[in-house]
Amino acid sequence: MTKQVKILLLAAVGVVAIGAILFFNQPSGNTQTKGTVAENNVLQADKEMYDFGTISMKNGKVKTIFEITNPTTEILTLNKLYTTCMCTEARLSVNGASEGPFGMPGHGFIPSFEQRLEPNQTGEVEVIYDPSAHGPAGVGQIEREIILEGQGKQLAILHIKANVTP
């Protein structure tokens, strides 16, 4: 075996190993059809999806607030909030205490936190979307998810969408 073949073989093995690590290191959770709330959501949200409509990159960031409610008879412990894209951030507020902003896993450290949501208590998830985060290639329809976890599972998946123009 020549030196070139050995180098190519080693490079191929490295690429496969990195791909496997990235594949198996994705956030846990259910795959959902965009535009729907997860079937097994524990928390209730005041809306399934927020549509920003047509927004312009030049006008900067946009935001919305989802109100979440604990409809169970148990206290829920919330401990992780993340988004599906680096262009989106989320903050959680419960009882005047705020956590975040949090972004996409793999694009910075996402610390855990501990917020308790009592039965029938509400909290807010503020979502901030930056239409210019992807540069000129980021125009057109977008859909993003915001995932709130606790109790060792996903408690809610929230959705945003927009039509981004220059």
Backbone torsions as a table, in degrees:
resi	resn	phi	psi	omega
1	MET	NA	131.1	-178.2
2	THR	-77.7	165.3	-179.8
3	LYS	-62.8	-38.6	179.3
4	GLN	-63.2	-42.9	-179.7
5	VAL	-64.5	-41.3	178.1
6	LYS	-62.1	-42.8	179.6
7	ILE	-64.3	-44.4	178.6
8	LEU	-63.2	-41.1	178.6
9	LEU	-63.8	-43.3	178.6
10	LEU	-63.9	-41.2	178.1
11	ALA	-63.3	-41.8	179.6
12	ALA	-63.4	-42.7	178.1
13	VAL	-62.6	-40.4	178.5
14	GLY	-62.7	-43.1	179.1
15	VAL	-63.8	-43.5	178.7
16	VAL	-63.0	-41.6	179.7
17	ALA	-63.8	-44.8	178.9
18	ILE	-63.3	-42.7	177.9
19	GLY	-60.2	-41.8	179.1
20	ALA	-65.0	-41.6	178.6
21	ILE	-62.0	-46.2	179.6
22	LEU	-64.4	-40.4	-179.3
23	PHE	-64.2	-46.1	-176.7
24	PHE	-82.5	-5.2	-179.0
25	ASN	-103.3	17.6	178.5
26	GLN	-76.5	156.0	178.2
27	PRO	-59.7	144.2	178.8
28	SER	-72.5	156.0	175.1
29	GLY	146.3	173.6	-178.9
30	ASN	-83.4	145.6	170.9
31	THR	-84.3	133.5	-175.4
32	GLN	-123.3	150.8	171.9
33	THR	-72.1	131.9	-179.7
34	LYS	-61.0	142.9	178.7
35	GLY	93.8	-1.7	178.4
36	THR	-124.8	153.8	174.8
37	VAL	-82.8	145.5	-179.4
38	ALA	-55.2	137.0	-179.6
39	GLU	-57.0	-36.3	-175.1
40	ASN	-99.4	22.9	177.6
41	ASN	-56.3	131.7	174.9
42	VAL	-85.9	-42.7	179.7
43	LEU	-82.7	149.6	174.1
44	GLN	-100.8	139.6	177.3
45	ALA	-113.2	150.1	-179.5
46	ASP	-68.6	-18.3	175.8
47	LYS	-149.4	147.2	179.1
48	GLU	-75.5	-38.8	-176.5
49	MET	-147.0	146.4	173.1
50	TYR	-114.8	127.1	179.4
51	ASP	-105.1	113.7	177.5
52	PHE	-72.0	-11.9	-176.9
53	GLY	75.3	-150.2	178.5
54	THR	-86.9	123.1	-179.8
55	ILE	-128.0	154.2	-177.4
56	SER	-107.3	139.1	175.6
57	MET	-56.9	-39.7	-174.6
58	LYS	-67.0	-18.7	-179.8
59	ASN	-88.1	-4.6	174.1
60	GLY	84.3	-163.5	-173.0
61	LYS	-66.0	150.4	174.3
62	VAL	-125.9	156.6	180.0
63	LYS	-145.2	159.5	175.0
64	THR	-146.9	165.6	178.8
65	ILE	-125.3	129.6	172.3
66	PHE	-101.1	131.5	174.0
67	GLU	-94.6	126.3	179.5
68	ILE	-112.7	146.1	-178.6
69	THR	-132.2	141.8	174.0
70	ASN	-90.2	103.0	-177.9
71	PRO	-85.6	0.1	-176.2
72	THR	-85.5	176.9	176.5
73	THR	-97.9	6.3	-178.9
74	GLU	-112.8	154.1	172.3
75	ILE	-74.4	129.1	177.7
76	LEU	-103.8	135.8	175.8
77	THR	-100.4	118.8	179.1
78	LEU	-96.6	135.3	-177.2
79	ASN	-143.5	0.1	179.1
80	LYS	-152.0	135.4	178.9
81	LEU	-137.9	128.6	179.2
82	TYR	-152.3	166.7	-178.1
83	THR	-118.7	170.0	-178.5
84	THR	-97.3	6.6	179.1
85	CYS	-155.3	149.4	-179.5
86	MET	-67.6	-15.2	-179.1
87	CYS	-80.7	-4.5	-173.8
88	THR	-123.8	134.7	175.6
89	GLU	-122.9	156.3	178.4
90	ALA	-140.6	145.9	175.8
91	ARG	-127.5	144.6	177.9
92	LEU	-112.7	134.6	175.2
93	SER	-128.1	124.7	176.3
94	VAL	-137.1	127.5	178.8
95	ASN	53.5	37.4	178.3
96	GLY	80.5	-7.3	177.3
97	ALA	-94.7	133.8	-176.7
98	SER	-116.0	142.5	177.3
99	GLU	-124.2	137.9	175.4
100	GLY	116.9	-174.7	14.2
101	PRO	-81.0	152.3	178.3
102	PHE	-120.8	149.8	-179.4
103	GLY	-126.7	-145.0	-175.9
104	MET	-85.8	133.0	175.2
105	PRO	-59.8	143.8	-179.1
106	GLY	92.3	-13.0	177.2
107	HIS	-117.7	55.0	-178.4
108	GLY	115.7	160.2	-179.3
109	PHE	-73.6	131.5	176.4
110	ILE	-111.7	102.6	-177.1
111	PRO	-72.5	154.6	172.8
112	SER	-82.1	160.6	176.2
113	PHE	-144.6	177.6	176.3
114	GLU	-139.0	110.0	175.1
115	GLN	-124.2	136.1	178.9
116	ARG	-102.5	134.5	176.5
117	LEU	-118.2	108.8	-178.1
118	GLU	-68.2	161.6	175.5
119	PRO	-54.6	134.1	-179.8
120	ASN	65.7	4.6	177.9
121	GLN	-80.6	149.8	178.2
122	THR	-113.8	156.8	174.1
123	GLY	-141.5	179.1	-179.1
124	GLU	-129.3	141.4	171.2
125	VAL	-116.4	111.1	177.2
126	GLU	-89.5	129.5	-178.4
127	VAL	-116.9	127.9	-179.8
128	ILE	-118.0	123.2	179.6
129	TYR	-113.5	131.1	178.9
130	ASP	-106.4	102.8	-176.6
131	PRO	-67.6	-17.1	-179.1
132	SER	-93.8	1.0	-176.2
133	ALA	-61.0	-30.0	-178.1
134	HIS	-97.4	2.9	179.9
135	GLY	70.6	-164.0	-175.9
136	PRO	-58.5	-24.9	-179.9
137	ALA	-76.0	-7.8	-174.6
138	GLY	-91.3	22.2	179.2
139	VAL	-87.4	156.2	179.2
140	GLY	110.7	-166.3	-178.0
141	GLN	-73.3	136.5	174.1
142	ILE	-130.1	150.7	170.9
143	GLU	-140.4	133.0	-178.9
144	ARG	-133.5	157.3	177.3
145	GLU	-120.9	149.6	175.2
146	ILE	-123.5	123.5	-173.6
147	ILE	-113.4	129.9	177.3
148	LEU	-114.1	124.7	-177.8
149	GLU	-118.2	158.2	175.5
150	GLY	178.5	168.2	179.2
151	GLN	56.9	22.2	179.2
152	GLY	76.8	16.3	-180.0
153	LYS	-154.9	172.3	175.1
154	GLN	-73.2	131.7	178.6
155	LEU	-102.4	-25.6	178.2
156	ALA	-161.2	145.5	170.5
157	ILE	-123.7	120.2	-179.8
158	LEU	-107.4	152.1	-175.0
159	HIS	-128.3	143.8	170.1
160	ILE	-129.7	156.3	173.6
161	LYS	-149.7	160.8	179.2
162	ALA	-163.5	164.4	170.4
163	ASN	-112.9	111.5	-174.1
164	VAL	-94.3	128.5	175.2
165	THR	-116.1	160.9	179.6
166	PRO	-62.3	NA	NA
